[in-house]
Amino acid sequence: MLASLSEISKDIKALLAMLKDSTRKQGEADEKAYGQLVNIAHKR
C-alpha cells in the first residue's frame, strides 16, 4: 500500500509540474496576443 501511495504522490507531482508549465505557457501566449492587439490598434 505504501508503494501505491508513493506512486500516486509521484504522479500528482508530475501532473502539477505539467499544469504549472502549461499555465506559464498560456500566460506567455496571452501576453504576446495582447501585445499584437496593441500594435494593431496603434497602427490604425
mmCIF entry with sequence, helices, sheets and N, C-alpha, C, O atoms, coordinates in Angstrom:
data_MODEL
# 
_entry.id   MODEL 
# 
_entity.id                         1 
_entity.type                       polymer 
_entity.pdbx_number_of_molecules   1 
# 
_entity_poly.entity_id                      1 
_entity_poly.type                           'polypeptide(L)' 
_entity_poly.nstd_linkage                   no 
_entity_poly.nstd_monomer                   no 
_entity_poly.pdbx_seq_one_letter_code       MLASLSEISKDIKALLAMLKDSTRKQGEADEKAYGQLVNIAHKR 
_entity_poly.pdbx_seq_one_letter_code_can   MLASLSEISKDIKALLAMLKDSTRKQGEADEKAYGQLVNIAHKR 
_entity_poly.pdbx_strand_id                 A 
# 
loop_
_entity_poly_seq.entity_id 
_entity_poly_seq.num 
_entity_poly_seq.mon_id 
_entity_poly_seq.hetero 
1 1  MET n 
1 2  LEU n 
1 3  ALA n 
1 4  SER n 
1 5  LEU n 
1 6  SER n 
1 7  GLU n 
1 8  ILE n 
1 9  SER n 
1 10 LYS n 
1 11 ASP n 
1 12 ILE n 
1 13 LYS n 
1 14 ALA n 
1 15 LEU n 
1 16 LEU n 
1 17 ALA n 
1 18 MET n 
1 19 LEU n 
1 20 LYS n 
1 21 ASP n 
1 22 SER n 
1 23 THR n 
1 24 ARG n 
1 25 LYS n 
1 26 GLN n 
1 27 GLY n 
1 28 GLU n 
1 29 ALA n 
1 30 ASP n 
1 31 GLU n 
1 32 LYS n 
1 33 ALA n 
1 34 TYR n 
1 35 GLY n 
1 36 GLN n 
1 37 LEU n 
1 38 VAL n 
1 39 ASN n 
1 40 ILE n 
1 41 ALA n 
1 42 HIS n 
1 43 LYS n 
1 44 ARG n 
# 
_struct_asym.id          A 
_struct_asym.entity_id   1 
# 
_struct_conf.conf_type_id            HELX_P 
_struct_conf.id                      HELX_P1 
_struct_conf.pdbx_PDB_helix_id       AA1 
_struct_conf.beg_label_comp_id       LEU 
_struct_conf.beg_label_asym_id       A 
_struct_conf.beg_label_seq_id        2 
_struct_conf.pdbx_beg_PDB_ins_code   ? 
_struct_conf.end_label_comp_id       LYS 
_struct_conf.end_label_asym_id       A 
_struct_conf.end_label_seq_id        43 
_struct_conf.pdbx_end_PDB_ins_code   ? 
_struct_conf.beg_auth_comp_id        LEU 
_struct_conf.beg_auth_asym_id        A 
_struct_conf.beg_auth_seq_id         2 
_struct_conf.end_auth_comp_id        LYS 
_struct_conf.end_auth_asym_id        A 
_struct_conf.end_auth_seq_id         43 
_struct_conf.pdbx_PDB_helix_class    1 
_struct_conf.details                 ? 
_struct_conf.pdbx_PDB_helix_length   42 
# 
_struct_conf_type.id          HELX_P 
_struct_conf_type.criteria    ? 
_struct_conf_type.reference   ? 
# 
loop_
_atom_site.group_PDB 
_atom_site.id 
_atom_site.type_symbol 
_atom_site.label_atom_id 
_atom_site.label_alt_id 
_atom_site.label_comp_id 
_atom_site.label_asym_id 
_atom_site.label_entity_id 
_atom_site.label_seq_id 
_atom_site.pdbx_PDB_ins_code 
_atom_site.Cartn_x 
_atom_site.Cartn_y 
_atom_site.Cartn_z 
_atom_site.occupancy 
_atom_site.B_iso_or_equiv 
_atom_site.pdbx_formal_charge 
_atom_site.auth_seq_id 
_atom_site.auth_comp_id 
_atom_site.auth_asym_id 
_atom_site.auth_atom_id 
_atom_site.pdbx_PDB_model_num 
ATOM 1   N N  . MET A 1 1  ? 0.826  -1.208 0.000   1.00 0.00 ? 1  MET A N  1 
ATOM 2   C CA . MET A 1 1  ? 0.000  0.000  0.000   1.00 0.00 ? 1  MET A CA 1 
ATOM 3   C C  . MET A 1 1  ? 0.864  1.265  0.000   1.00 0.00 ? 1  MET A C  1 
ATOM 4   O O  . MET A 1 1  ? 0.553  2.233  -0.694  1.00 0.00 ? 1  MET A O  1 
ATOM 5   N N  . LEU A 1 2  ? 1.936  1.254  0.771   1.00 0.00 ? 2  LEU A N  1 
ATOM 6   C CA . LEU A 1 2  ? 2.819  2.423  0.786   1.00 0.00 ? 2  LEU A CA 1 
ATOM 7   C C  . LEU A 1 2  ? 3.432  2.672  -0.586  1.00 0.00 ? 2  LEU A C  1 
ATOM 8   O O  . LEU A 1 2  ? 3.622  3.819  -0.989  1.00 0.00 ? 2  LEU A O  1 
ATOM 9   N N  . ALA A 1 3  ? 3.736  1.602  -1.295  1.00 0.00 ? 3  ALA A N  1 
ATOM 10  C CA . ALA A 1 3  ? 4.287  1.749  -2.639  1.00 0.00 ? 3  ALA A CA 1 
ATOM 11  C C  . ALA A 1 3  ? 3.260  2.426  -3.543  1.00 0.00 ? 3  ALA A C  1 
ATOM 12  O O  . ALA A 1 3  ? 3.611  3.281  -4.356  1.00 0.00 ? 3  ALA A O  1 
ATOM 13  N N  . SER A 1 4  ? 1.993  2.044  -3.401  1.00 0.00 ? 4  SER A N  1 
ATOM 14  C CA . SER A 1 4  ? 0.928  2.649  -4.203  1.00 0.00 ? 4  SER A CA 1 
ATOM 15  C C  . SER A 1 4  ? 0.804  4.139  -3.898  1.00 0.00 ? 4  SER A C  1 
ATOM 16  O O  . SER A 1 4  ? 0.670  4.957  -4.809  1.00 0.00 ? 4  SER A O  1 
ATOM 17  N N  . LEU A 1 5  ? 0.847  4.480  -2.631  1.00 0.00 ? 5  LEU A N  1 
ATOM 18  C CA . LEU A 1 5  ? 0.751  5.886  -2.243  1.00 0.00 ? 5  LEU A CA 1 
ATOM 19  C C  . LEU A 1 5  ? 1.940  6.677  -2.772  1.00 0.00 ? 5  LEU A C  1 
ATOM 20  O O  . LEU A 1 5  ? 1.796  7.826  -3.190  1.00 0.00 ? 5  LEU A O  1 
ATOM 21  N N  . SER A 1 6  ? 3.102  6.060  -2.750  1.00 0.00 ? 6  SER A N  1 
ATOM 22  C CA . SER A 1 6  ? 4.294  6.720  -3.263  1.00 0.00 ? 6  SER A CA 1 
ATOM 23  C C  . SER A 1 6  ? 4.154  6.974  -4.761  1.00 0.00 ? 6  SER A C  1 
ATOM 24  O O  . SER A 1 6  ? 4.508  8.049  -5.243  1.00 0.00 ? 6  SER A O  1 
ATOM 25  N N  . GLU A 1 7  ? 3.649  6.007  -5.487  1.00 0.00 ? 7  GLU A N  1 
ATOM 26  C CA . GLU A 1 7  ? 3.445  6.169  -6.934  1.00 0.00 ? 7  GLU A CA 1 
ATOM 27  C C  . GLU A 1 7  ? 2.398  7.239  -7.213  1.00 0.00 ? 7  GLU A C  1 
ATOM 28  O O  . GLU A 1 7  ? 2.569  8.053  -8.121  1.00 0.00 ? 7  GLU A O  1 
ATOM 29  N N  . ILE A 1 8  ? 1.328  7.244  -6.448  1.00 0.00 ? 8  ILE A N  1 
ATOM 30  C CA . ILE A 1 8  ? 0.280  8.257  -6.616  1.00 0.00 ? 8  ILE A CA 1 
ATOM 31  C C  . ILE A 1 8  ? 0.861  9.641  -6.354  1.00 0.00 ? 8  ILE A C  1 
ATOM 32  O O  . ILE A 1 8  ? 0.572  10.590 -7.083  1.00 0.00 ? 8  ILE A O  1 
ATOM 33  N N  . SER A 1 9  ? 1.678  9.753  -5.316  1.00 0.00 ? 9  SER A N  1 
ATOM 34  C CA . SER A 1 9  ? 2.310  11.023 -4.985  1.00 0.00 ? 9  SER A CA 1 
ATOM 35  C C  . SER A 1 9  ? 3.197  11.497 -6.134  1.00 0.00 ? 9  SER A C  1 
ATOM 36  O O  . SER A 1 9  ? 3.174  12.675 -6.492  1.00 0.00 ? 9  SER A O  1 
ATOM 37  N N  . LYS A 1 10 ? 3.972  10.588 -6.709  1.00 0.00 ? 10 LYS A N  1 
ATOM 38  C CA . LYS A 1 10 ? 4.832  10.939 -7.846  1.00 0.00 ? 10 LYS A CA 1 
ATOM 39  C C  . LYS A 1 10 ? 3.992  11.397 -9.034  1.00 0.00 ? 10 LYS A C  1 
ATOM 40  O O  . LYS A 1 10 ? 4.335  12.369 -9.707  1.00 0.00 ? 10 LYS A O  1 
ATOM 41  N N  . ASP A 1 11 ? 2.885  10.687 -9.287  1.00 0.00 ? 11 ASP A N  1 
ATOM 42  C CA . ASP A 1 11 ? 2.005  11.058 -10.402 1.00 0.00 ? 11 ASP A CA 1 
ATOM 43  C C  . ASP A 1 11 ? 1.401  12.444 -10.187 1.00 0.00 ? 11 ASP A C  1 
ATOM 44  O O  . ASP A 1 11 ? 1.318  13.243 -11.119 1.00 0.00 ? 11 ASP A O  1 
ATOM 45  N N  . ILE A 1 12 ? 0.982  12.719 -8.962  1.00 0.00 ? 12 ILE A N  1 
ATOM 46  C CA . ILE A 1 12 ? 0.392  14.028 -8.654  1.00 0.00 ? 12 ILE A CA 1 
ATOM 47  C C  . ILE A 1 12 ? 1.436  15.123 -8.831  1.00 0.00 ? 12 ILE A C  1 
ATOM 48  O O  . ILE A 1 12 ? 1.140  16.179 -9.392  1.00 0.00 ? 12 ILE A O  1 
ATOM 49  N N  . LYS A 1 13 ? 2.642  14.881 -8.363  1.00 0.00 ? 13 LYS A N  1 
ATOM 50  C CA . LYS A 1 13 ? 3.710  15.871 -8.527  1.00 0.00 ? 13 LYS A CA 1 
ATOM 51  C C  . LYS A 1 13 ? 3.988  16.124 -10.004 1.00 0.00 ? 13 LYS A C  1 
ATOM 52  O O  . LYS A 1 13 ? 4.190  17.268 -10.411 1.00 0.00 ? 13 LYS A O  1 
ATOM 53  N N  . ALA A 1 14 ? 4.000  15.060 -10.810 1.00 0.00 ? 14 ALA A N  1 
ATOM 54  C CA . ALA A 1 14 ? 4.244  15.217 -12.247 1.00 0.00 ? 14 ALA A CA 1 
ATOM 55  C C  . ALA A 1 14 ? 3.111  16.006 -12.895 1.00 0.00 ? 14 ALA A C  1 
ATOM 56  O O  . ALA A 1 14 ? 3.357  16.880 -13.727 1.00 0.00 ? 14 ALA A O  1 
ATOM 57  N N  . LEU A 1 15 ? 1.875  15.703 -12.519 1.00 0.00 ? 15 LEU A N  1 
ATOM 58  C CA . LEU A 1 15 ? 0.730  16.429 -13.067 1.00 0.00 ? 15 LEU A CA 1 
ATOM 59  C C  . LEU A 1 15 ? 0.766  17.901 -12.685 1.00 0.00 ? 15 LEU A C  1 
ATOM 60  O O  . LEU A 1 15 ? 0.468  18.763 -13.512 1.00 0.00 ? 15 LEU A O  1 
ATOM 61  N N  . LEU A 1 16 ? 1.126  18.195 -11.450 1.00 0.00 ? 16 LEU A N  1 
ATOM 62  C CA . LEU A 1 16 ? 1.226  19.586 -11.009 1.00 0.00 ? 16 LEU A CA 1 
ATOM 63  C C  . LEU A 1 16 ? 2.325  20.330 -11.760 1.00 0.00 ? 16 LEU A C  1 
ATOM 64  O O  . LEU A 1 16 ? 2.166  21.502 -12.100 1.00 0.00 ? 16 LEU A O  1 
ATOM 65  N N  . ALA A 1 17 ? 3.429  19.655 -12.014 1.00 0.00 ? 17 ALA A N  1 
ATOM 66  C CA . ALA A 1 17 ? 4.517  20.284 -12.779 1.00 0.00 ? 17 ALA A CA 1 
ATOM 67  C C  . ALA A 1 17 ? 4.051  20.589 -14.203 1.00 0.00 ? 17 ALA A C  1 
ATOM 68  O O  . ALA A 1 17 ? 4.348  21.653 -14.745 1.00 0.00 ? 17 ALA A O  1 
ATOM 69  N N  . MET A 1 18 ? 3.321  19.650 -14.803 1.00 0.00 ? 18 MET A N  1 
ATOM 70  C CA . MET A 1 18 ? 2.798  19.867 -16.155 1.00 0.00 ? 18 MET A CA 1 
ATOM 71  C C  . MET A 1 18 ? 1.791  21.004 -16.168 1.00 0.00 ? 18 MET A C  1 
ATOM 72  O O  . MET A 1 18 ? 1.790  21.819 -17.090 1.00 0.00 ? 18 MET A O  1 
ATOM 73  N N  . LEU A 1 19 ? 0.939  21.070 -15.163 1.00 0.00 ? 19 LEU A N  1 
ATOM 74  C CA . LEU A 1 19 ? -0.056 22.135 -15.067 1.00 0.00 ? 19 LEU A CA 1 
ATOM 75  C C  . LEU A 1 19 ? 0.627  23.492 -14.915 1.00 0.00 ? 19 LEU A C  1 
ATOM 76  O O  . LEU A 1 19 ? 0.232  24.466 -15.555 1.00 0.00 ? 19 LEU A O  1 
ATOM 77  N N  . LYS A 1 20 ? 1.639  23.551 -14.077 1.00 0.00 ? 20 LYS A N  1 
ATOM 78  C CA . LYS A 1 20 ? 2.377  24.797 -13.871 1.00 0.00 ? 20 LYS A CA 1 
ATOM 79  C C  . LYS A 1 20 ? 3.012  25.263 -15.176 1.00 0.00 ? 20 LYS A C  1 
ATOM 80  O O  . LYS A 1 20 ? 2.943  26.445 -15.513 1.00 0.00 ? 20 LYS A O  1 
ATOM 81  N N  . ASP A 1 21 ? 3.630  24.339 -15.912 1.00 0.00 ? 21 ASP A N  1 
ATOM 82  C CA . ASP A 1 21 ? 4.267  24.676 -17.183 1.00 0.00 ? 21 ASP A CA 1 
ATOM 83  C C  . ASP A 1 21 ? 3.233  25.135 -18.204 1.00 0.00 ? 21 ASP A C  1 
ATOM 84  O O  . ASP A 1 21 ? 3.447  26.109 -18.925 1.00 0.00 ? 21 ASP A O  1 
ATOM 85  N N  . SER A 1 22 ? 2.116  24.425 -18.257 1.00 0.00 ? 22 SER A N  1 
ATOM 86  C CA . SER A 1 22 ? 1.048  24.787 -19.192 1.00 0.00 ? 22 SER A CA 1 
ATOM 87  C C  . SER A 1 22 ? 0.489  26.173 -18.874 1.00 0.00 ? 22 SER A C  1 
ATOM 88  O O  . SER A 1 22 ? 0.229  26.966 -19.780 1.00 0.00 ? 22 SER A O  1 
ATOM 89  N N  . THR A 1 23 ? 0.307  26.457 -17.603 1.00 0.00 ? 23 THR A N  1 
ATOM 90  C CA . THR A 1 23 ? -0.205 27.762 -17.180 1.00 0.00 ? 23 THR A CA 1 
ATOM 91  C C  . THR A 1 23 ? 0.773  28.873 -17.546 1.00 0.00 ? 23 THR A C  1 
ATOM 92  O O  . THR A 1 23 ? 0.367  29.948 -17.988 1.00 0.00 ? 23 THR A O  1 
ATOM 93  N N  . ARG A 1 24 ? 2.054  28.609 -17.359 1.00 0.00 ? 24 ARG A N  1 
ATOM 94  C CA . ARG A 1 24 ? 3.087  29.600 -17.709 1.00 0.00 ? 24 ARG A CA 1 
ATOM 95  C C  . ARG A 1 24 ? 3.071  29.871 -19.212 1.00 0.00 ? 24 ARG A C  1 
ATOM 96  O O  . ARG A 1 24 ? 3.122  31.022 -19.645 1.00 0.00 ? 24 ARG A O  1 
ATOM 97  N N  . LYS A 1 25 ? 3.002  28.803 -19.999 1.00 0.00 ? 25 LYS A N  1 
ATOM 98  C CA . LYS A 1 25 ? 2.987  28.967 -21.456 1.00 0.00 ? 25 LYS A CA 1 
ATOM 99  C C  . LYS A 1 25 ? 1.738  29.707 -21.921 1.00 0.00 ? 25 LYS A C  1 
ATOM 100 O O  . LYS A 1 25 ? 1.807  30.530 -22.834 1.00 0.00 ? 25 LYS A O  1 
ATOM 101 N N  . GLN A 1 26 ? 0.598  29.419 -21.297 1.00 0.00 ? 26 GLN A N  1 
ATOM 102 C CA . GLN A 1 26 ? -0.635 30.121 -21.668 1.00 0.00 ? 26 GLN A CA 1 
ATOM 103 C C  . GLN A 1 26 ? -0.521 31.595 -21.327 1.00 0.00 ? 26 GLN A C  1 
ATOM 104 O O  . GLN A 1 26 ? -0.978 32.443 -22.093 1.00 0.00 ? 26 GLN A O  1 
ATOM 105 N N  . GLY A 1 27 ? 0.081  31.911 -20.188 1.00 0.00 ? 27 GLY A N  1 
ATOM 106 C CA . GLY A 1 27 ? 0.293  33.305 -19.809 1.00 0.00 ? 27 GLY A CA 1 
ATOM 107 C C  . GLY A 1 27 ? 1.172  34.025 -20.813 1.00 0.00 ? 27 GLY A C  1 
ATOM 108 O O  . GLY A 1 27 ? 0.901  35.168 -21.179 1.00 0.00 ? 27 GLY A O  1 
ATOM 109 N N  . GLU A 1 28 ? 2.223  33.358 -21.258 1.00 0.00 ? 28 GLU A N  1 
ATOM 110 C CA . GLU A 1 28 ? 3.108  33.954 -22.262 1.00 0.00 ? 28 GLU A CA 1 
ATOM 111 C C  . GLU A 1 28 ? 2.367  34.177 -23.576 1.00 0.00 ? 28 GLU A C  1 
ATOM 112 O O  . GLU A 1 28 ? 2.552  35.205 -24.227 1.00 0.00 ? 28 GLU A O  1 
ATOM 113 N N  . ALA A 1 29 ? 1.532  33.219 -23.965 1.00 0.00 ? 29 ALA A N  1 
ATOM 114 C CA . ALA A 1 29 ? 0.756  33.354 -25.200 1.00 0.00 ? 29 ALA A CA 1 
ATOM 115 C C  . ALA A 1 29 ? -0.241 34.504 -25.080 1.00 0.00 ? 29 ALA A C  1 
ATOM 116 O O  . ALA A 1 29 ? -0.439 35.264 -26.028 1.00 0.00 ? 29 ALA A O  1 
ATOM 117 N N  . ASP A 1 30 ? -0.865 34.625 -23.915 1.00 0.00 ? 30 ASP A N  1 
ATOM 118 C CA . ASP A 1 30 ? -1.815 35.716 -23.685 1.00 0.00 ? 30 ASP A CA 1 
ATOM 119 C C  . ASP A 1 30 ? -1.120 37.072 -23.793 1.00 0.00 ? 30 ASP A C  1 
ATOM 120 O O  . ASP A 1 30 ? -1.648 38.000 -24.407 1.00 0.00 ? 30 ASP A O  1 
ATOM 121 N N  . GLU A 1 31 ? 0.065  37.182 -23.196 1.00 0.00 ? 31 GLU A N  1 
ATOM 122 C CA . GLU A 1 31 ? 0.819  38.442 -23.253 1.00 0.00 ? 31 GLU A CA 1 
ATOM 123 C C  . GLU A 1 31 ? 1.202  38.780 -24.690 1.00 0.00 ? 31 GLU A C  1 
ATOM 124 O O  . GLU A 1 31 ? 1.117  39.936 -25.103 1.00 0.00 ? 31 GLU A O  1 
ATOM 125 N N  . LYS A 1 32 ? 1.620  37.782 -25.442 1.00 0.00 ? 32 LYS A N  1 
ATOM 126 C CA . LYS A 1 32 ? 2.003  38.008 -26.841 1.00 0.00 ? 32 LYS A CA 1 
ATOM 127 C C  . LYS A 1 32 ? 0.785  38.465 -27.655 1.00 0.00 ? 32 LYS A C  1 
ATOM 128 O O  . LYS A 1 32 ? 0.886  39.402 -28.448 1.00 0.00 ? 32 LYS A O  1 
ATOM 129 N N  . ALA A 1 33 ? -0.352 37.813 -27.463 1.00 0.00 ? 33 ALA A N  1 
ATOM 130 C CA . ALA A 1 33 ? -1.572 38.187 -28.193 1.00 0.00 ? 33 ALA A CA 1 
ATOM 131 C C  . ALA A 1 33 ? -1.992 39.609 -27.835 1.00 0.00 ? 33 ALA A C  1 
ATOM 132 O O  . ALA A 1 33 ? -2.378 40.386 -28.709 1.00 0.00 ? 33 ALA A O  1 
ATOM 133 N N  . TYR A 1 34 ? -1.917 39.943 -26.560 1.00 0.00 ? 34 TYR A N  1 
ATOM 134 C CA . TYR A 1 34 ? -2.265 41.298 -26.127 1.00 0.00 ? 34 TYR A CA 1 
ATOM 135 C C  . TYR A 1 34 ? -1.343 42.322 -26.789 1.00 0.00 ? 34 TYR A C  1 
ATOM 136 O O  . TYR A 1 34 ? -1.798 43.357 -27.276 1.00 0.00 ? 34 TYR A O  1 
ATOM 137 N N  . GLY A 1 35 ? -0.045 42.021 -26.802 1.00 0.00 ? 35 GLY A N  1 
ATOM 138 C CA . GLY A 1 35 ? 0.916  42.929 -27.430 1.00 0.00 ? 35 GLY A CA 1 
ATOM 139 C C  . GLY A 1 35 ? 0.626  43.119 -28.911 1.00 0.00 ? 35 GLY A C  1 
ATOM 140 O O  . GLY A 1 35 ? 0.749  44.227 -29.434 1.00 0.00 ? 35 GLY A O  1 
ATOM 141 N N  . GLN A 1 36 ? 0.244  42.050 -29.581 1.00 0.00 ? 36 GLN A N  1 
ATOM 142 C CA . GLN A 1 36 ? -0.090 42.153 -31.004 1.00 0.00 ? 36 GLN A CA 1 
ATOM 143 C C  . GLN A 1 36 ? -1.333 43.013 -31.216 1.00 0.00 ? 36 GLN A C  1 
ATOM 144 O O  . GLN A 1 36 ? -1.389 43.814 -32.148 1.00 0.00 ? 36 GLN A O  1 
ATOM 145 N N  . LEU A 1 37 ? -2.325 42.843 -30.349 1.00 0.00 ? 37 LEU A N  1 
ATOM 146 C CA . LEU A 1 37 ? -3.534 43.664 -30.455 1.00 0.00 ? 37 LEU A CA 1 
ATOM 147 C C  . LEU A 1 37 ? -3.219 45.146 -30.226 1.00 0.00 ? 37 LEU A C  1 
ATOM 148 O O  . LEU A 1 37 ? -3.756 46.017 -30.911 1.00 0.00 ? 37 LEU A O  1 
ATOM 149 N N  . VAL A 1 38 ? -2.352 45.417 -29.266 1.00 0.00 ? 38 VAL A N  1 
ATOM 150 C CA . VAL A 1 38 ? -1.952 46.805 -29.001 1.00 0.00 ? 38 VAL A CA 1 
ATOM 151 C C  . VAL A 1 38 ? -1.249 47.378 -30.222 1.00 0.00 ? 38 VAL A C  1 
ATOM 152 O O  . VAL A 1 38 ? -1.502 48.521 -30.602 1.00 0.00 ? 38 VAL A O  1 
ATOM 153 N N  . ASN A 1 39 ? -0.378 46.603 -30.835 1.00 0.00 ? 39 ASN A N  1 
ATOM 154 C CA . ASN A 1 39 ? 0.329  47.065 -32.032 1.00 0.00 ? 39 ASN A CA 1 
ATOM 155 C C  . ASN A 1 39 ? -0.645 47.351 -33.168 1.00 0.00 ? 39 ASN A C  1 
ATOM 156 O O  . ASN A 1 39 ? -0.504 48.358 -33.863 1.00 0.00 ? 39 ASN A O  1 
ATOM 157 N N  . ILE A 1 40 ? -1.618 46.491 -33.363 1.00 0.00 ? 40 ILE A N  1 
ATOM 158 C CA . ILE A 1 40 ? -2.613 46.685 -34.407 1.00 0.00 ? 40 ILE A CA 1 
ATOM 159 C C  . ILE A 1 40 ? -3.413 47.975 -34.137 1.00 0.00 ? 40 ILE A C  1 
ATOM 160 O O  . ILE A 1 40 ? -3.669 48.770 -35.041 1.00 0.00 ? 40 ILE A O  1 
ATOM 161 N N  . ALA A 1 41 ? -3.794 48.148 -32.876 1.00 0.00 ? 41 ALA A N  1 
ATOM 162 C CA . ALA A 1 41 ? -4.592 49.327 -32.502 1.00 0.00 ? 41 ALA A CA 1 
ATOM 163 C C  . ALA A 1 41 ? -3.810 50.622 -32.750 1.00 0.00 ? 41 ALA A C  1 
ATOM 164 O O  . ALA A 1 41 ? -4.388 51.623 -33.172 1.00 0.00 ? 41 ALA A O  1 
ATOM 165 N N  . HIS A 1 42 ? -2.521 50.605 -32.493 1.00 0.00 ? 42 HIS A N  1 
ATOM 166 C CA . HIS A 1 42 ? -1.703 51.807 -32.676 1.00 0.00 ? 42 HIS A CA 1 
ATOM 167 C C  . HIS A 1 42 ? -1.453 52.131 -34.150 1.00 0.00 ? 42 HIS A C  1 
ATOM 168 O O  . HIS A 1 42 ? -1.197 53.284 -34.499 1.00 0.00 ? 42 HIS A O  1 
ATOM 169 N N  . LYS A 1 43 ? -1.527 51.126 -35.005 1.00 0.00 ? 43 LYS A N  1 
ATOM 170 C CA . LYS A 1 43 ? -1.284 51.340 -36.435 1.00 0.00 ? 43 LYS A CA 1 
ATOM 171 C C  . LYS A 1 43 ? -2.488 51.947 -37.138 1.00 0.00 ? 43 LYS A C  1 
ATOM 172 O O  . LYS A 1 43 ? -2.352 52.461 -38.248 1.00 0.00 ? 43 LYS A O  1 
ATOM 173 N N  . ARG A 1 44 ? -3.643 51.901 -36.527 1.00 0.00 ? 44 ARG A N  1 
ATOM 174 C CA . ARG A 1 44 ? -4.865 52.415 -37.175 1.00 0.00 ? 44 ARG A CA 1 
ATOM 175 C C  . ARG A 1 44 ? -5.059 53.875 -36.916 1.00 0.00 ? 44 ARG A C  1 
ATOM 176 O O  . ARG A 1 44 ? -6.035 54.461 -37.386 1.00 0.00 ? 44 ARG A O  1 
# 
